[in-house]
Amino acid sequence: MKTYDVIVIGGGAAGLSGALALVRSRRSVLVVDDGTPRNAPAEGVHNFLTRDGIPPAELYAIGRQEVAGYGGEFATGTVVAVRRDELFTVQLADGTTYQGRRLLVTTGLTDVLPDVGGLAERWGRDVVHCPYCHGWEIRDQAIGILATTEMALHQAQLFRQLSDKVTLFLHTAPEPTDEQWEQLAARGIAVVHGKVEQLEVENDKLTGVRLEGGKVIPVDALAVQTSLRARADFLADLGLEIVVQESGGLEIGTVVAADPMGTTAVPGVFVAGNVTDARATVVPAAASGLMAAGGINGDLIAEETRLAVAARSS
């Protein structure tokens, strides 16, 4: 079995960026990807300088071509287990295994959506989560905010920058504080009590939300807070720690703990992108893949130098 210097698990922006830096440093690299990136439902990637609006699939196809141009290899499949002896053995769902000296895990996150009828079918279209990723596309529309956590108050203010027709649906979130009520009123953000039961759709377009009791409030787009969960179950046998990430004192998701270079508590395992930073959009995810690649290459060089010194002394 061929042994790769690095096996990259996940072929999104972070994984391909890391793979590119590694193959350019003459490392043998295998990228394993199952073809289900988190942003697959989105029409385009935004705030990526020179690539704004590019469809995710096209961006990744360009990245794969660049990595392959330097000798990088690819395998399609879902990683279900990883074990470590002298080397790392990566097992795919179909039973195929690969061996590598180091791992770069860039498998990202899963967005767990609120339990509201019709929400999943509109996800990434007129149901969105990030004003920086999708805000321009829904500017000046009637935007609803489906509140499930206190984060919705911040989200409502962000989308208010893009439209003066913003409605906060309190749904299952806590009642705003007196200060928050004042802020909402000052910015002209409408507030609706009651639980949202179902989305209303006509001609493949979101038209409103239906509350329990049957009342329908018109909206053109709906912003939600998803529960973010690291795609890292396959790392369980390595003992990697999954931790809660917070922003402003509020939980935003679970991630794999690592330092800024992507180094984890398990020697030889590095992480990058959303799997270790739930807040990262495409550009910082790609940057973190590059940083992790530098850490991996340095780690391999240190090992190779030790072995060379030992061989020279024997």
Legacy VTK file of the C-alpha trace (Angstrom):
# vtk DataFile Version 3.0
C-alpha trace
ASCII
DATASET POLYDATA
POINTS 314 float
0.000 0.000 0.000
1.302 3.429 -0.926
2.065 5.663 2.028
1.254 9.344 1.533
3.009 12.121 3.361
-0.399 13.662 4.070
-3.983 12.506 3.734
-6.403 15.425 3.548
-9.923 14.461 4.629
-12.332 16.945 3.086
-12.075 18.649 -0.296
-13.539 22.091 0.346
-11.727 25.418 0.502
-9.644 24.532 3.571
-8.683 21.073 2.357
-7.782 22.089 -1.176
-5.843 25.131 0.031
-3.833 22.954 2.393
-3.312 20.303 -0.262
-2.082 22.889 -2.760
0.551 24.235 -0.377
1.690 20.719 0.483
2.046 19.454 -3.084
3.949 22.625 -3.943
6.353 21.619 -1.160
6.781 18.278 -2.948
4.716 16.306 -0.469
2.712 13.296 -1.636
-0.903 14.146 -0.889
-4.198 12.295 -1.136
-7.427 14.276 -0.804
-10.424 12.182 0.258
-13.801 13.835 -0.268
-17.421 12.679 -0.331
-18.688 15.518 -2.529
-21.059 17.049 0.052
-19.650 20.488 0.972
-21.605 22.526 3.491
-22.241 25.322 0.978
-23.489 23.044 -1.816
-27.048 24.513 -1.731
-25.750 28.065 -2.224
-25.853 29.614 -5.684
-22.520 31.340 -5.207
-19.572 32.026 -2.929
-19.370 35.666 -1.875
-16.716 37.987 -0.423
-14.009 35.926 -2.127
-11.881 38.523 -3.903
-11.706 37.887 -7.690
-14.157 34.959 -7.335
-17.259 36.692 -5.941
-20.400 34.829 -6.944
-18.644 31.728 -8.254
-20.731 28.563 -7.735
-19.193 26.367 -5.010
-18.834 23.369 -7.326
-16.933 25.450 -9.876
-14.595 26.847 -7.209
-13.754 23.372 -5.953
-13.285 22.026 -9.481
-10.700 24.752 -10.131
-8.997 23.924 -6.847
-8.847 20.209 -7.614
-7.340 20.963 -11.016
-4.645 23.100 -9.406
-3.792 20.438 -6.805
-3.703 17.700 -9.454
-1.389 19.854 -11.576
1.307 19.477 -8.917
0.779 15.741 -8.512
-1.916 15.630 -5.833
-4.220 12.604 -5.885
-7.928 12.245 -5.094
-10.242 9.566 -3.764
-14.022 9.782 -3.581
-15.693 8.400 -0.479
-16.767 8.946 3.101
-14.225 8.359 5.863
-15.766 6.266 8.644
-12.763 5.499 10.833
-9.147 6.450 11.449
-6.621 4.475 13.472
-2.997 5.087 14.261
-0.132 2.625 14.585
3.161 3.836 13.143
1.105 5.411 10.371
-2.464 6.675 10.112
-4.884 4.303 8.405
-7.974 5.945 6.944
-10.954 3.702 6.218
-13.740 4.606 3.803
-17.349 3.416 3.941
-16.728 0.951 1.115
-13.866 -0.666 3.049
-11.033 0.958 1.092
-8.088 2.015 3.253
-5.233 4.478 2.763
-2.135 5.150 4.826
-0.460 8.453 5.603
2.172 9.981 7.856
0.040 12.985 8.750
-3.652 13.916 8.590
-5.264 17.213 7.686
-8.952 17.104 8.619
-11.137 19.715 6.884
-14.534 18.021 6.936
-16.412 21.131 8.062
-19.736 21.318 9.863
-23.284 20.091 9.656
-26.019 22.723 9.914
-28.819 21.376 12.088
-31.895 23.401 11.149
-34.772 24.384 13.460
-37.744 22.031 13.306
-40.080 24.073 11.109
-42.057 22.652 8.206
-40.580 23.458 4.791
-37.388 24.995 6.160
-34.962 22.368 4.891
-36.357 22.520 1.346
-35.618 26.248 1.111
-32.186 26.098 2.792
-29.505 28.002 0.892
-32.092 29.630 -1.353
-34.468 32.031 0.415
-33.739 30.522 3.848
-30.291 31.785 4.810
-28.090 32.259 7.865
-25.293 34.723 7.067
-25.745 38.370 6.011
-22.248 38.437 4.553
-22.835 35.304 2.459
-26.377 36.062 1.276
-27.363 39.550 2.420
-26.823 41.490 -0.804
-28.944 38.990 -2.700
-31.981 39.661 -0.448
-31.439 43.392 0.059
-34.564 45.550 0.330
-36.777 42.475 0.611
-39.087 41.600 3.490
-36.695 39.595 5.664
-37.824 37.471 8.584
-35.536 36.380 11.422
-36.494 33.030 12.982
-35.292 33.326 16.571
-34.168 30.183 18.373
-31.395 31.724 20.498
-30.326 35.150 21.713
-28.069 35.301 18.652
-31.178 36.254 16.668
-31.103 39.761 18.150
-27.651 40.336 16.684
-28.686 38.694 13.423
-31.718 40.972 13.143
-29.539 44.073 13.462
-27.154 42.774 10.784
-29.962 42.147 8.294
-31.485 45.538 9.156
-28.414 47.013 7.456
-29.667 45.446 4.233
-33.382 46.141 4.406
-35.804 48.379 6.285
-38.390 45.561 6.240
-37.090 43.199 8.925
-39.361 41.167 11.207
-38.116 39.206 14.213
-40.149 36.073 14.908
-39.469 35.239 18.555
-40.419 31.574 17.962
-38.532 29.640 20.694
-35.997 32.302 21.714
-35.997 34.030 25.120
-37.956 37.256 25.535
-35.754 40.267 24.704
-34.506 42.388 27.568
-35.722 45.963 28.036
-32.515 47.212 26.399
-32.979 44.869 23.439
-36.604 45.956 22.999
-35.386 49.537 22.860
-32.772 48.677 20.249
-35.288 46.825 18.093
-37.738 49.717 18.263
-35.061 52.288 17.489
-34.105 50.452 14.313
-37.678 49.848 13.223
-37.514 46.045 13.508
-40.963 44.506 13.912
-41.384 41.733 16.489
-43.888 38.860 16.299
-44.656 36.595 19.246
-45.677 32.997 18.759
-44.126 29.859 17.374
-43.574 29.473 13.629
-45.136 26.269 12.357
-44.683 26.200 8.584
-43.239 28.110 5.644
-45.573 29.275 2.913
-44.282 28.721 -0.628
-45.844 29.621 -3.972
-44.337 28.944 -7.402
-41.121 27.732 -5.787
-40.694 30.976 -3.852
-41.002 31.731 -0.156
-43.974 34.012 0.471
-44.516 33.896 4.220
-44.414 32.049 7.532
-47.433 30.523 9.238
-47.664 30.749 13.002
-49.330 28.231 15.282
-52.978 29.203 15.102
-52.845 29.804 11.356
-51.821 33.445 11.000
-49.530 34.051 8.014
-46.943 36.833 7.973
-45.552 37.682 4.490
-41.765 37.447 4.027
-39.523 37.124 0.985
-36.576 35.580 2.839
-35.978 34.020 6.242
-32.785 34.050 8.284
-32.190 31.287 10.826
-29.627 30.320 13.421
-28.484 26.766 12.797
-26.933 24.450 15.342
-23.407 23.801 14.060
-21.858 20.383 14.638
-18.345 19.340 13.634
-18.180 16.486 11.128
-15.643 14.562 13.132
-17.234 11.364 14.453
-14.714 9.272 12.522
-11.925 10.678 14.726
-13.366 9.167 17.915
-10.823 6.339 18.119
-7.975 8.872 18.146
-9.334 10.547 21.276
-9.623 14.027 19.789
-11.525 16.477 21.933
-14.720 18.042 20.576
-15.396 21.353 22.313
-18.108 24.004 22.338
-17.255 27.240 20.546
-18.815 30.466 21.768
-19.184 33.950 20.348
-20.106 36.819 22.636
-20.838 34.333 25.406
-23.308 32.371 23.256
-22.766 28.840 21.994
-22.495 28.670 18.220
-21.418 25.065 17.691
-19.060 22.208 18.368
-15.569 22.059 16.870
-12.316 20.119 17.126
-9.946 21.884 19.503
-6.722 23.126 17.883
-4.166 25.938 18.047
-3.954 28.690 15.368
-1.743 26.451 13.204
-4.344 23.680 13.262
-2.322 21.478 15.609
-4.518 19.195 17.698
-3.816 17.280 20.907
-3.081 14.161 18.838
0.415 14.259 17.296
0.261 14.221 13.524
-3.378 15.301 13.260
-4.087 18.825 12.042
-7.436 20.529 11.369
-8.551 23.557 9.366
-11.699 25.351 8.283
-15.140 25.030 9.850
-14.342 21.769 11.616
-12.247 23.838 14.039
-13.784 27.310 13.596
-17.555 27.484 13.201
-17.379 31.170 12.253
-15.100 30.788 9.231
-16.411 31.691 5.790
-14.678 30.465 2.621
-11.750 32.903 2.655
-10.638 32.337 6.283
-11.250 28.607 5.835
-8.864 28.570 2.873
-6.351 30.636 4.854
-6.483 28.211 7.775
-5.825 25.332 5.378
-2.673 27.106 4.217
-1.575 27.701 7.823
-2.126 24.066 8.741
-0.184 22.938 5.669
2.771 24.997 6.861
2.537 23.327 10.258
2.382 19.872 8.717
5.319 20.452 6.394
7.378 21.809 9.282
6.449 18.813 11.427
7.493 16.396 8.687
10.761 18.243 8.119
11.573 18.044 11.829
10.940 14.293 11.788
12.989 13.779 8.638
15.846 15.830 10.069
15.920 13.734 13.259
16.004 10.542 11.212
18.752 11.896 8.950
20.882 12.888 11.936
20.368 9.469 13.534
21.297 7.699 10.291
24.404 9.814 9.877
25.514 9.061 13.432
25.035 5.295 13.155
LINES 1 315
314 0 1 2 3 4 5 6 7 8 9 10 11 12 13 14 15 16 17 18 19 20 21 22 23 24 25 26 27 28 29 30 31 32 33 34 35 36 37 38 39 40 41 42 43 44 45 46 47 48 49 50 51 52 53 54 55 56 57 58 59 60 61 62 63 64 65 66 67 68 69 70 71 72 73 74 75 76 77 78 79 80 81 82 83 84 85 86 87 88 89 90 91 92 93 94 95 96 97 98 99 100 101 102 103 104 105 106 107 108 109 110 111 112 113 114 115 116 117 118 119 120 121 122 123 124 125 126 127 128 129 130 131 132 133 134 135 136 137 138 139 140 141 142 143 144 145 146 147 148 149 150 151 152 153 154 155 156 157 158 159 160 161 162 163 164 165 166 167 168 169 170 171 172 173 174 175 176 177 178 179 180 181 182 183 184 185 186 187 188 189 190 191 192 193 194 195 196 197 198 199 200 201 202 203 204 205 206 207 208 209 210 211 212 213 214 215 216 217 218 219 220 221 222 223 224 225 226 227 228 229 230 231 232 233 234 235 236 237 238 239 240 241 242 243 244 245 246 247 248 249 250 251 252 253 254 255 256 257 258 259 260 261 262 263 264 265 266 267 268 269 270 271 272 273 274 275 276 277 278 279 280 281 282 283 284 285 286 287 288 289 290 291 292 293 294 295 296 297 298 299 300 301 302 303 304 305 306 307 308 309 310 311 312 313
